[in-house]
Amino acid sequence: MGEKLTYKDFEIGQKVILTGTGSPQDKEYFYNIYLTLGKEYEITDLDFHFHDKICIKRDNGKGVFMDIKYFENKSVVREKNIDKLLKD
């Protein structure tokens, strides 16, 4: 895989999709902090103090800085879904 993403690779207002890490515990973990796997979230803030995090608004309306590794760019997810459909 390429270089690790940082807050500089994102923009406020950008749409990202919560994909998690693939762990079986992801669904329960995100549910407990008011996030939904597979849901689209909008980036509401970026901060150089948190170089590996983006801020999104949770399902309960409150913002939270989350690790970038849990998210995929909307276009990347779309491409993966198209590739998967073409292979089937």
C-alpha positions in Angstrom: 0.0 0.0 0.0 1.1 3.6 -0.5 1.9 6.3 1.9 -0.3 6.7 5.0 -3.1 9.3 4.5 -3.1 12.4 6.7 -5.6 15.2 7.2 -3.9 17.0 4.3 -5.4 14.4 1.9 -8.9 15.5 2.8 -11.1 18.7 2.6 -13.8 20.1 4.8 -17.1 19.2 3.1 -15.7 16.0 1.5 -17.9 12.9 1.7 -16.3 9.8 3.1 -17.8 6.4 3.9 -17.3 4.6 7.2 -15.8 1.2 6.2 -14.2 0.2 9.5 -11.2 -2.1 9.7 -12.9 -5.3 8.7 -12.9 -6.6 12.3 -16.0 -8.4 13.5 -16.2 -6.0 16.5 -16.4 -3.0 14.2 -20.2 -2.9 14.0 -20.8 -3.0 17.7 -17.9 -0.5 18.4 -19.3 2.1 15.9 -22.9 1.5 17.0 -21.8 2.4 20.6 -20.3 5.7 19.5 -23.2 6.6 17.2 -21.7 5.8 13.8 -23.0 3.4 11.1 -20.8 1.1 9.0 -21.3 1.8 5.3 -22.9 5.3 5.9 -21.7 8.4 4.2 -20.4 11.2 6.4 -19.2 14.7 5.6 -15.9 16.0 7.0 -16.7 19.0 9.2 -13.2 19.9 10.4 -9.5 19.1 10.0 -6.8 20.0 12.5 -3.0 19.8 12.2 -2.9 18.7 15.9 -4.7 15.5 14.7 -2.7 14.6 11.6 -4.2 11.1 11.3 -7.9 12.1 12.1 -10.8 13.8 10.4 -13.8 15.3 12.2 -17.3 14.1 11.2 -20.7 14.6 12.6 -22.0 11.5 14.3 -25.5 10.1 14.0 -26.4 11.8 17.2 -25.4 15.2 15.7 -22.2 15.6 17.7 -18.8 16.0 16.1 -16.0 13.6 16.7 -12.4 13.3 15.4 -12.0 9.7 14.1 -9.0 7.9 12.7 -8.7 8.2 8.9 -8.1 4.4 8.7 -11.8 3.8 9.3 -12.9 5.8 6.2 -12.7 5.5 2.4 -13.2 8.2 -0.1 -16.6 7.9 -1.7 -15.1 7.5 -5.2 -12.8 4.7 -4.0 -15.7 2.8 -2.6 -17.7 3.2 -5.8 -14.7 1.9 -7.8 -14.4 -1.1 -5.5 -18.1 -1.9 -5.9 -17.9 -1.6 -9.7 -14.9 -3.9 -9.8 -16.7 -6.4 -7.6 -19.8 -6.4 -9.8 -17.7 -6.9 -13.0 -16.0 -9.9 -11.4 -19.3 -11.6 -10.6 
